């Protein structure tokens, strides 16, 4: 069983970061309802500001450049919220120009998550609404905790749209018609309904402590030496980049990525182990 790592705060004290012994990077969002650093006695709402996005960016880069990391987990501090989205009080206090660059940087940060060739799992341990859901949609796999909260993009009630990739990613994940209905009504719904529309991959029973332990065990299957992390990274690159280009170019990209893998030590290990009816031990090379 993998143990939860020692966590350290990023620069703005709005994200906690740690790496397990088997190479799982934990990125834990941690703030109060105003988007300020969480302190004892307050509810962890995990709303984000530009400062939190800079912390997320820093944590993602830490994980990207750490050769020992093969999987990232995004999770919210506490047991009530994964994230309630952007801090409304922050948005109310800044200029339109700042709002624009805030959204631009948030989009760049979430794109960095998608373009990093390491698996990203969103552990939705509480409500994931507005920008919280937008963060989760940039992950590769989303797991919800049963009865922990709701999901949705209610930005229309504020007179705006889901501008941190919400309209783009939701329509790609659930289809145009369902995405339109969700966003124009602004309704919130359960993780079970989210799973029915393939917005989340699974919903697990259990309290928050059990959920956090279970998500570590789940992520462990994608770590070395059990999984070929280089192959997972190339699969992610093919899916993320290839979906946005014509099929013939996607197939060309796929061939190049496969050629890269055929020259890897892990491919030699995996193919030889299959022939010899052995369990492969991958090195990520």
C-alpha positions as protocol buffer text, in pm:
chain_id: "A"
residue {
  index: 1
  type: UNK
  ca { x: 0 y: 0 z: 0 }
}
residue {
  index: 2
  type: UNK
  ca { x: 134 y: 342 z: -98 }
}
residue {
  index: 3
  type: UNK
  ca { x: 158 y: 601 z: 179 }
}
residue {
  index: 4
  type: UNK
  ca { x: 54 y: 964 z: 142 }
}
residue {
  index: 5
  type: UNK
  ca { x: 374 y: 1169 z: 102 }
}
residue {
  index: 6
  type: UNK
  ca { x: 499 y: 1459 z: 309 }
}
residue {
  index: 7
  type: UNK
  ca { x: 342 y: 1767 z: 153 }
}
residue {
  index: 8
  type: UNK
  ca { x: 508 y: 2106 z: 105 }
}
residue {
  index: 9
  type: UNK
  ca { x: 334 y: 2433 z: 18 }
}
residue {
  index: 10
  type: UNK
  ca { x: 407 y: 2600 z: -313 }
}
residue {
  index: 11
  type: UNK
  ca { x: 517 y: 2966 z: -322 }
}
residue {
  index: 12
  type: UNK
  ca { x: 175 y: 3122 z: -250 }
}
residue {
  index: 13
  type: UNK
  ca { x: 64 y: 2860 z: 5 }
}
residue {
  index: 14
  type: UNK
  ca { x: -239 y: 2769 z: -208 }
}
residue {
  index: 15
  type: UNK
  ca { x: -124 y: 2432 z: -337 }
}
residue {
  index: 16
  type: UNK
  ca { x: 42 y: 2151 z: -144 }
}
residue {
  index: 17
  type: UNK
  ca { x: 281 y: 1923 z: -331 }
}
residue {
  index: 18
  type: UNK
  ca { x: 445 y: 1591 z: -254 }
}
residue {
  index: 19
  type: UNK
  ca { x: 578 y: 1281 z: -428 }
}
residue {
  index: 20
  type: UNK
  ca { x: 530 y: 923 z: -312 }
}
residue {
  index: 21
  type: UNK
  ca { x: 812 y: 670 z: -305 }
}
residue {
  index: 22
  type: UNK
  ca { x: 672 y: 504 z: -618 }
}
residue {
  index: 23
  type: UNK
  ca { x: 657 y: 823 z: -826 }
}
residue {
  index: 24
  type: UNK
  ca { x: 307 y: 966 z: -780 }
}
residue {
  index: 25
  type: UNK
  ca { x: 302 y: 1346 z: -757 }
}
residue {
  index: 26
  type: UNK
  ca { x: 18 y: 1485 z: -545 }
}
residue {
  index: 27
  type: UNK
  ca { x: -111 y: 1834 z: -629 }
}
residue {
  index: 28
  type: UNK
  ca { x: -354 y: 1936 z: -354 }
}
residue {
  index: 29
  type: UNK
  ca { x: -558 y: 2256 z: -393 }
}
residue {
  index: 30
  type: UNK
  ca { x: -597 y: 2434 z: -59 }
}
residue {
  index: 31
  type: UNK
  ca { x: -778 y: 2765 z: -1 }
}
residue {
  index: 32
  type: UNK
  ca { x: -1077 y: 2919 z: 174 }
}
residue {
  index: 33
  type: UNK
  ca { x: -1391 y: 3059 z: 10 }
}
residue {
  index: 34
  type: UNK
  ca { x: -1212 y: 3383 z: -87 }
}
residue {
  index: 35
  type: UNK
  ca { x: -918 y: 3202 z: -240 }
}
residue {
  index: 36
  type: UNK
  ca { x: -681 y: 3281 z: 47 }
}
residue {
  index: 37
  type: UNK
  ca { x: -454 y: 3018 z: 206 }
}
residue {
  index: 38
  type: UNK
  ca { x: -656 y: 2775 z: 416 }
}
residue {
  index: 39
  type: UNK
  ca { x: -621 y: 2804 z: 794 }
}
residue {
  index: 40
  type: UNK
  ca { x: -753 y: 2579 z: 1069 }
}
residue {
  index: 41
  type: UNK
  ca { x: -1119 y: 2642 z: 1144 }
}
residue {
  index: 42
  type: UNK
  ca { x: -1219 y: 2739 z: 790 }
}
residue {
  index: 43
  type: UNK
  ca { x: -1380 y: 2518 z: 526 }
}
residue {
  index: 44
  type: UNK
  ca { x: -1151 y: 2412 z: 245 }
}
residue {
  index: 45
  type: UNK
  ca { x: -1344 y: 2544 z: -54 }
}
residue {
  index: 46
  type: UNK
  ca { x: -1034 y: 2546 z: -274 }
}
residue {
  index: 47
  type: UNK
  ca { x: -1142 y: 2836 z: -490 }
}
residue {
  index: 48
  type: UNK
  ca { x: -866 y: 2958 z: -715 }
}
residue {
  index: 49
  type: UNK
  ca { x: -713 y: 3297 z: -783 }
}
residue {
  index: 50
  type: UNK
  ca { x: -430 y: 3391 z: -1013 }
}
residue {
  index: 51
  type: UNK
  ca { x: -197 y: 3316 z: -720 }
}
residue {
  index: 52
  type: UNK
  ca { x: -331 y: 2959 z: -693 }
}
residue {
  index: 53
  type: UNK
  ca { x: -296 y: 2909 z: -1067 }
}
residue {
  index: 54
  type: UNK
  ca { x: 68 y: 3011 z: -1038 }
}
residue {
  index: 55
  type: UNK
  ca { x: 106 y: 2752 z: -762 }
}
residue {
  index: 56
  type: UNK
  ca { x: -60 y: 2485 z: -978 }
}
residue {
  index: 57
  type: UNK
  ca { x: 172 y: 2582 z: -1263 }
}
residue {
  index: 58
  type: UNK
  ca { x: 473 y: 2550 z: -1034 }
}
residue {
  index: 59
  type: UNK
  ca { x: 360 y: 2207 z: -911 }
}
residue {
  index: 60
  type: UNK
  ca { x: 295 y: 2079 z: -1264 }
}
residue {
  index: 61
  type: UNK
  ca { x: 642 y: 2189 z: -1372 }
}
residue {
  index: 62
  type: UNK
  ca { x: 795 y: 2022 z: -1067 }
}
residue {
  index: 63
  type: UNK
  ca { x: 626 y: 1696 z: -1164 }
}
residue {
  index: 64
  type: UNK
  ca { x: 710 y: 1736 z: -1533 }
}
residue {
  index: 65
  type: UNK
  ca { x: 1083 y: 1777 z: -1471 }
}
residue {
  index: 66
  type: UNK
  ca { x: 1104 y: 1501 z: -1208 }
}
residue {
  index: 67
  type: UNK
  ca { x: 1215 y: 1186 z: -1390 }
}
residue {
  index: 68
  type: UNK
  ca { x: 1094 y: 974 z: -1099 }
}
residue {
  index: 69
  type: UNK
  ca { x: 734 y: 1094 z: -1141 }
}
residue {
  index: 70
  type: UNK
  ca { x: 511 y: 904 z: -1382 }
}
residue {
  index: 71
  type: UNK
  ca { x: 163 y: 995 z: -1251 }
}
residue {
  index: 72
  type: UNK
  ca { x: 3 y: 1312 z: -1113 }
}
residue {
  index: 73
  type: UNK
  ca { x: -302 y: 1327 z: -886 }
}
residue {
  index: 74
  type: UNK
  ca { x: -509 y: 1646 z: -853 }
}
residue {
  index: 75
  type: UNK
  ca { x: -716 y: 1658 z: -533 }
}
residue {
  index: 76
  type: UNK
  ca { x: -882 y: 1911 z: -306 }
}
residue {
  index: 77
  type: UNK
  ca { x: -786 y: 1972 z: 56 }
}
residue {
  index: 78
  type: UNK
  ca { x: -1051 y: 1869 z: 308 }
}
residue {
  index: 79
  type: UNK
  ca { x: -1362 y: 1665 z: 237 }
}
residue {
  index: 80
  type: UNK
  ca { x: -1619 y: 1918 z: 107 }
}
residue {
  index: 81
  type: UNK
  ca { x: -1475 y: 2048 z: -219 }
}
residue {
  index: 82
  type: UNK
  ca { x: -1242 y: 1944 z: -495 }
}
residue {
  index: 83
  type: UNK
  ca { x: -1272 y: 2306 z: -602 }
}
residue {
  index: 84
  type: UNK
  ca { x: -1555 y: 2560 z: -615 }
}
residue {
  index: 85
  type: UNK
  ca { x: -1386 y: 2733 z: -908 }
}
residue {
  index: 86
  type: UNK
  ca { x: -1259 y: 3086 z: -942 }
}
residue {
  index: 87
  type: UNK
  ca { x: -1286 y: 3326 z: -647 }
}
residue {
  index: 88
  type: UNK
  ca { x: -1584 y: 3550 z: -720 }
}
residue {
  index: 89
  type: UNK
  ca { x: -1461 y: 3811 z: -473 }
}
residue {
  index: 90
  type: UNK
  ca { x: -1132 y: 3826 z: -664 }
}
residue {
  index: 91
  type: UNK
  ca { x: -1311 y: 3867 z: -997 }
}
residue {
  index: 92
  type: UNK
  ca { x: -1524 y: 4144 z: -846 }
}
residue {
  index: 93
  type: UNK
  ca { x: -1217 y: 4340 z: -739 }
}
residue {
  index: 94
  type: UNK
  ca { x: -1000 y: 4338 z: -1053 }
}
residue {
  index: 95
  type: UNK
  ca { x: -1011 y: 4513 z: -1390 }
}
residue {
  index: 96
  type: UNK
  ca { x: -1146 y: 4354 z: -1711 }
}
residue {
  index: 97
  type: UNK
  ca { x: -788 y: 4347 z: -1838 }
}
residue {
  index: 98
  type: UNK
  ca { x: -672 y: 4149 z: -1534 }
}
residue {
  index: 99
  type: UNK
  ca { x: -966 y: 3908 z: -1578 }
}
residue {
  index: 100
  type: UNK
  ca { x: -860 y: 3845 z: -1938 }
}
residue {
  index: 101
  type: UNK
  ca { x: -499 y: 3768 z: -1849 }
}
residue {
  index: 102
  type: UNK
  ca { x: -614 y: 3562 z: -1550 }
}
residue {
  index: 103
  type: UNK
  ca { x: -816 y: 3341 z: -1786 }
}
residue {
  index: 104
  type: UNK
  ca { x: -530 y: 3330 z: -2037 }
}
residue {
  index: 105
  type: UNK
  ca { x: -280 y: 3210 z: -1775 }
}
residue {
  index: 106
  type: UNK
  ca { x: -528 y: 2956 z: -1638 }
}
residue {
  index: 107
  type: UNK
  ca { x: -577 y: 2818 z: -1988 }
}
residue {
  index: 108
  type: UNK
  ca { x: -201 y: 2797 z: -2037 }
}
residue {
  index: 109
  type: UNK
  ca { x: -162 y: 2615 z: -1705 }
}
residue {
  index: 110
  type: UNK
  ca { x: -430 y: 2357 z: -1785 }
}
residue {
  index: 111
  type: UNK
  ca { x: -286 y: 2311 z: -2133 }
}
residue {
  index: 112
  type: UNK
  ca { x: 49 y: 2239 z: -1968 }
}
residue {
  index: 113
  type: UNK
  ca { x: -124 y: 1961 z: -1773 }
}
residue {
  index: 114
  type: UNK
  ca { x: -265 y: 1815 z: -2094 }
}
residue {
  index: 115
  type: UNK
  ca { x: 64 y: 1840 z: -2284 }
}
residue {
  index: 116
  type: UNK
  ca { x: 279 y: 1686 z: -2011 }
}
residue {
  index: 117
  type: UNK
  ca { x: 333 y: 1322 z: -2118 }
}
residue {
  index: 118
  type: UNK
  ca { x: 252 y: 1185 z: -1773 }
}
residue {
  index: 119
  type: UNK
  ca { x: -86 y: 1051 z: -1668 }
}
residue {
  index: 120
  type: UNK
  ca { x: -302 y: 1299 z: -1471 }
}
residue {
  index: 121
  type: UNK
  ca { x: -581 y: 1172 z: -1244 }
}
residue {
  index: 122
  type: UNK
  ca { x: -840 y: 1409 z: -1095 }
}
residue {
  index: 123
  type: UNK
  ca { x: -954 y: 1272 z: -759 }
}
residue {
  index: 124
  type: UNK
  ca { x: -1289 y: 1448 z: -714 }
}
residue {
  index: 125
  type: UNK
  ca { x: -1332 y: 1423 z: -338 }
}
residue {
  index: 126
  type: UNK
  ca { x: -1600 y: 1694 z: -309 }
}
residue {
  index: 127
  type: UNK
  ca { x: -1791 y: 1950 z: -514 }
}
residue {
  index: 128
  type: UNK
  ca { x: -1629 y: 2026 z: -852 }
}
residue {
  index: 129
  type: UNK
  ca { x: -1818 y: 2320 z: -995 }
}
residue {
  index: 130
  type: UNK
  ca { x: -1733 y: 2606 z: -1230 }
}
residue {
  index: 131
  type: UNK
  ca { x: -1358 y: 2639 z: -1264 }
}
residue {
  index: 132
  type: UNK
  ca { x: -1314 y: 2336 z: -1039 }
}
residue {
  index: 133
  type: UNK
  ca { x: -1472 y: 2118 z: -1305 }
}
residue {
  index: 134
  type: UNK
  ca { x: -1266 y: 2298 z: -1569 }
}
residue {
  index: 135
  type: UNK
  ca { x: -948 y: 2197 z: -1386 }
}
residue {
  index: 136
  type: UNK
  ca { x: -1072 y: 1838 z: -1361 }
}
residue {
  index: 137
  type: UNK
  ca { x: -1154 y: 1822 z: -1731 }
}
residue {
  index: 138
  type: UNK
  ca { x: -788 y: 1890 z: -1813 }
}
residue {
  index: 139
  type: UNK
  ca { x: -697 y: 1562 z: -1640 }
}
residue {
  index: 140
  type: UNK
  ca { x: -679 y: 1232 z: -1826 }
}
residue {
  index: 141
  type: UNK
  ca { x: -889 y: 1031 z: -1579 }
}
residue {
  index: 142
  type: UNK
  ca { x: -1156 y: 1160 z: -1340 }
}
residue {
  index: 143
  type: UNK
  ca { x: -1275 y: 961 z: -1038 }
}
residue {
  index: 144
  type: UNK
  ca { x: -1561 y: 1091 z: -819 }
}
residue {
  index: 145
  type: UNK
  ca { x: -1635 y: 1007 z: -456 }
}
residue {
  index: 146
  type: UNK
  ca { x: -1994 y: 887 z: -412 }
}
residue {
  index: 147
  type: UNK
  ca { x: -2227 y: 1140 z: -246 }
}
residue {
  index: 148
  type: UNK
  ca { x: -1935 y: 1381 z: -197 }
}
residue {
  index: 149
  type: UNK
  ca { x: -2085 y: 1665 z: -396 }
}
residue {
  index: 150
  type: UNK
  ca { x: -2199 y: 1786 z: -734 }
}
residue {
  index: 151
  type: UNK
  ca { x: -2048 y: 1895 z: -1063 }
}
residue {
  index: 152
  type: UNK
  ca { x: -2153 y: 2161 z: -1310 }
}
residue {
  index: 153
  type: UNK
  ca { x: -2066 y: 2480 z: -1495 }
}
residue {
  index: 154
  type: UNK
  ca { x: -2302 y: 2746 z: -1351 }
}
residue {
  index: 155
  type: UNK
  ca { x: -2118 y: 3050 z: -1491 }
}
residue {
  index: 156
  type: UNK
  ca { x: -2422 y: 3160 z: -1691 }
}
residue {
  index: 157
  type: UNK
  ca { x: -2585 y: 3269 z: -1363 }
}
residue {
  index: 158
  type: UNK
  ca { x: -2305 y: 3528 z: -1332 }
}
residue {
  index: 159
  type: UNK
  ca { x: -2358 y: 3651 z: -1685 }
}
residue {
  index: 160
  type: UNK
  ca { x: -2040 y: 3489 z: -1816 }
}
residue {
  index: 161
  type: UNK
  ca { x: -1930 y: 3157 z: -1968 }
}
residue {
  index: 162
  type: UNK
  ca { x: -1694 y: 2885 z: -1851 }
}
residue {
  index: 163
  type: UNK
  ca { x: -1383 y: 3059 z: -1980 }
}
residue {
  index: 164
  type: UNK
  ca { x: -1104 y: 2837 z: -1850 }
}
residue {
  index: 165
  type: UNK
  ca { x: -1155 y: 2575 z: -2118 }
}
residue {
  index: 166
  type: UNK
  ca { x: -1505 y: 2482 z: -2002 }
}
residue {
  index: 167
  type: UNK
  ca { x: -1695 y: 2528 z: -2326 }
}
residue {
  index: 168
  type: UNK
  ca { x: -1418 y: 2365 z: -2529 }
}
residue {
  index: 169
  type: UNK
  ca { x: -1346 y: 2062 z: -2311 }
}
residue {
  index: 170
  type: UNK
  ca { x: -1701 y: 1984 z: -2202 }
}
residue {
  index: 171
  type: UNK
  ca { x: -1828 y: 1977 z: -2562 }
}
residue {
  index: 172
  type: UNK
  ca { x: -1544 y: 1745 z: -2658 }
}
residue {
  index: 173
  type: UNK
  ca { x: -1606 y: 1513 z: -2363 }
}
residue {
  index: 174
  type: UNK
  ca { x: -1985 y: 1483 z: -2365 }
}
residue {
  index: 175
  type: UNK
  ca { x: -2088 y: 1613 z: -2707 }
}
residue {
  index: 176
  type: UNK
  ca { x: -2229 y: 1942 z: -2831 }
}
residue {
  index: 177
  type: UNK
  ca { x: -2595 y: 1889 z: -2738 }
}
residue {
  index: 178
  type: UNK
  ca { x: -2535 y: 1774 z: -2379 }
}
residue {
  index: 179
  type: UNK
  ca { x: -2270 y: 2041 z: -2322 }
}
residue {
  index: 180
  type: UNK
  ca { x: -2508 y: 2313 z: -2440 }
}
residue {
  index: 181
  type: UNK
  ca { x: -2783 y: 2193 z: -2206 }
}
residue {
  index: 182
  type: UNK
  ca { x: -2549 y: 2178 z: -1907 }
}
residue {
  index: 183
  type: UNK
  ca { x: -2402 y: 2524 z: -1962 }
}
residue {
  index: 184
  type: UNK
  ca { x: -2709 y: 2725 z: -2063 }
}
residue {
  index: 185
  type: UNK
  ca { x: -2910 y: 2591 z: -1768 }
}
residue {
  index: 186
  type: UNK
  ca { x: -2614 y: 2614 z: -1530 }
}
residue {
  index: 187
  type: UNK
  ca { x: -2750 y: 2312 z: -1345 }
}
residue {
  index: 188
  type: UNK
  ca { x: -2545 y: 2100 z: -1108 }
}
residue {
  index: 189
  type: UNK
  ca { x: -2566 y: 1723 z: -1103 }
}
residue {
  index: 190
  type: UNK
  ca { x: -2433 y: 1414 z: -927 }
}
residue {
  index: 191
  type: UNK
  ca { x: -2119 y: 1218 z: -1001 }
}
residue {
  index: 192
  type: UNK
  ca { x: -2341 y: 927 z: -1101 }
}
residue {
  index: 193
  type: UNK
  ca { x: -2501 y: 1135 z: -1377 }
}
residue {
  index: 194
  type: UNK
  ca { x: -2157 y: 1264 z: -1475 }
}
residue {
  index: 195
  type: UNK
  ca { x: -2043 y: 903 z: -1515 }
}
residue {
  index: 196
  type: UNK
  ca { x: -2343 y: 821 z: -1734 }
}
residue {
  index: 197
  type: UNK
  ca { x: -2233 y: 1090 z: -1980 }
}
residue {
  index: 198
  type: UNK
  ca { x: -1864 y: 984 z: -1960 }
}
residue {
  index: 199
  type: UNK
  ca { x: -1762 y: 1307 z: -1788 }
}
residue {
  index: 200
  type: UNK
  ca { x: -1614 y: 1105 z: -1504 }
}
residue {
  index: 201
  type: UNK
  ca { x: -1477 y: 754 z: -1543 }
}
residue {
  index: 202
  type: UNK
  ca { x: -1590 y: 601 z: -1214 }
}
residue {
  index: 203
  type: UNK
  ca { x: -1757 y: 678 z: -880 }
}
residue {
  index: 204
  type: UNK
  ca { x: -1626 y: 514 z: -564 }
}
residue {
  index: 205
  type: UNK
  ca { x: -1786 y: 450 z: -226 }
}
residue {
  index: 206
  type: UNK
  ca { x: -1613 y: 539 z: 98 }
}
residue {
  index: 207
  type: UNK
  ca { x: -1525 y: 828 z: 325 }
}
residue {
  index: 208
  type: UNK
  ca { x: -1264 y: 1086 z: 233 }
}
residue {
  index: 209
  type: UNK
  ca { x: -973 y: 908 z: 402 }
}
residue {
  index: 210
  type: UNK
  ca { x: -1056 y: 583 z: 225 }
}
residue {
  index: 211
  type: UNK
  ca { x: -1096 y: 767 z: -105 }
}
residue {
  index: 212
  type: UNK
  ca { x: -752 y: 927 z: -72 }
}
residue {
  index: 213
  type: UNK
  ca { x: -593 y: 590 z: 0 }
}
residue {
  index: 214
  type: UNK
  ca { x: -783 y: 419 z: -280 }
}
residue {
  index: 215
  type: UNK
  ca { x: -679 y: 681 z: -534 }
}
residue {
  index: 216
  type: UNK
  ca { x: -313 y: 626 z: -442 }
}
residue {
  index: 217
  type: UNK
  ca { x: -353 y: 252 z: -490 }
}
residue {
  index: 218
  type: UNK
  ca { x: -532 y: 309 z: -822 }
}
residue {
  index: 219
  type: UNK
  ca { x: -258 y: 541 z: -946 }
}
residue {
  index: 220
  type: UNK
  ca { x: 4 y: 287 z: -844 }
}
residue {
  index: 221
  type: UNK
  ca { x: -84 y: 60 z: -1136 }
}
residue {
  index: 222
  type: UNK
  ca { x: 49 y: 328 z: -1373 }
}
residue {
  index: 223
  type: UNK
  ca { x: 388 y: 359 z: -1203 }
}
residue {
  index: 224
  type: UNK
  ca { x: 716 y: 184 z: -1273 }
}
residue {
  index: 225
  type: UNK
  ca { x: 795 y: -101 z: -1296 }
}
residue {
  index: 226
  type: UNK
  ca { x: 432 y: -214 z: -1345 }
}
residue {
  index: 227
  type: UNK
  ca { x: 341 y: 16 z: -1635 }
}
residue {
  index: 228
  type: UNK
  ca { x: 533 y: 134 z: -1938 }
}
residue {
  index: 229
  type: UNK
  ca { x: 532 y: 504 z: -1856 }
}
residue {
  index: 230
  type: UNK
  ca { x: 696 y: 603 z: -2185 }
}
residue {
  index: 231
  type: UNK
  ca { x: 419 y: 425 z: -2378 }
}
residue {
  index: 232
  type: UNK
  ca { x: 152 y: 594 z: -2162 }
}
residue {
  index: 233
  type: UNK
  ca { x: 311 y: 931 z: -2235 }
}
residue {
  index: 234
  type: UNK
  ca { x: 308 y: 865 z: -2611 }
}
residue {
  index: 235
  type: UNK
  ca { x: -52 y: 744 z: -2598 }
}
residue {
  index: 236
  type: UNK
  ca { x: -145 y: 1068 z: -2424 }
}
residue {
  index: 237
  type: UNK
  ca { x: 42 y: 1276 z: -2680 }
}
residue {
  index: 238
  type: UNK
  ca { x: -128 y: 1096 z: -2970 }
}
residue {
  index: 239
  type: UNK
  ca { x: -476 y: 1140 z: -2823 }
}
residue {
  index: 240
  type: UNK
  ca { x: -429 y: 1502 z: -2710 }
}
residue {
  index: 241
  type: UNK
  ca { x: -264 y: 1629 z: -3028 }
}
residue {
  index: 242
  type: UNK
  ca { x: -415 y: 1391 z: -3279 }
}
residue {
  index: 243
  type: UNK
  ca { x: -777 y: 1469 z: -3202 }
}
residue {
  index: 244
  type: UNK
  ca { x: -723 y: 1824 z: -3327 }
}
residue {
  index: 245
  type: UNK
  ca { x: -579 y: 1736 z: -3668 }
}
residue {
  index: 246
  type: UNK
  ca { x: -713 y: 1549 z: -3975 }
}
residue {
  index: 247
  type: UNK
  ca { x: -715 y: 1167 z: -3950 }
}
residue {
  index: 248
  type: UNK
  ca { x: -435 y: 1116 z: -4203 }
}
residue {
  index: 249
  type: UNK
  ca { x: -205 y: 1341 z: -4000 }
}
residue {
  index: 250
  type: UNK
  ca { x: -312 y: 1177 z: -3675 }
}
residue {
  index: 251
  type: UNK
  ca { x: -218 y: 840 z: -3822 }
}
residue {
  index: 252
  type: UNK
  ca { x: 120 y: 981 z: -3925 }
}
residue {
  index: 253
  type: UNK
  ca { x: 177 y: 1114 z: -3573 }
}
residue {
  index: 254
  type: UNK
  ca { x: 76 y: 777 z: -3432 }
}
residue {
  index: 255
  type: UNK
  ca { x: 331 y: 598 z: -3654 }
}
residue {
  index: 256
  type: UNK
  ca { x: 610 y: 829 z: -3541 }
}
residue {
  index: 257
  type: UNK
  ca { x: 523 y: 781 z: -3176 }
}
residue {
  index: 258
  type: UNK
  ca { x: 511 y: 406 z: -3228 }
}
residue {
  index: 259
  type: UNK
  ca { x: 847 y: 413 z: -3402 }
}
residue {
  index: 260
  type: UNK
  ca { x: 988 y: 597 z: -3102 }
}
residue {
  index: 261
  type: UNK
  ca { x: 851 y: 329 z: -2871 }
}
residue {
  index: 262
  type: UNK
  ca { x: 984 y: 40 z: -3083 }
}
residue {
  index: 263
  type: UNK
  ca { x: 1333 y: 175 z: -3020 }
}
residue {
  index: 264
  type: UNK
  ca { x: 1281 y: 189 z: -2644 }
}
residue {
  index: 265
  type: UNK
  ca { x: 1411 y: -55 z: -2385 }
}
residue {
  index: 266
  type: UNK
  ca { x: 1059 y: -96 z: -2246 }
}
residue {
  index: 267
  type: UNK
  ca { x: 923 y: -222 z: -2578 }
}
residue {
  index: 268
  type: UNK
  ca { x: 1201 y: -480 z: -2597 }
}
residue {
  index: 269
  type: UNK
  ca { x: 1127 y: -578 z: -2237 }
}
residue {
  index: 270
  type: UNK
  ca { x: 751 y: -600 z: -2290 }
}
residue {
  index: 271
  type: UNK
  ca { x: 767 y: -798 z: -2614 }
}
residue {
  index: 272
  type: UNK
  ca { x: 1028 y: -1040 z: -2478 }
}
residue {
  index: 273
  type: UNK
  ca { x: 830 y: -1092 z: -2157 }
}
residue {
  index: 274
  type: UNK
  ca { x: 516 y: -1171 z: -2358 }
}
residue {
  index: 275
  type: UNK
  ca { x: 699 y: -1432 z: -2567 }
}
residue {
  index: 276
  type: UNK
  ca { x: 861 y: -1584 z: -2259 }
}
residue {
  index: 277
  type: UNK
  ca { x: 534 y: -1569 z: -2063 }
}
residue {
  index: 278
  type: UNK
  ca { x: 692 y: -1354 z: -1791 }
}
residue {
  index: 279
  type: UNK
  ca { x: 575 y: -1039 z: -1613 }
}
residue {
  index: 280
  type: UNK
  ca { x: 761 y: -738 z: -1757 }
}
residue {
  index: 281
  type: UNK
  ca { x: 947 y: -497 z: -1532 }
}
residue {
  index: 282
  type: UNK
  ca { x: 955 y: -160 z: -1709 }
}
residue {
  index: 283
  type: UNK
  ca { x: 1217 y: 112 z: -1659 }
}
residue {
  index: 284
  type: UNK
  ca { x: 1054 y: 406 z: -1835 }
}
residue {
  index: 285
  type: UNK
  ca { x: 1325 y: 411 z: -2101 }
}
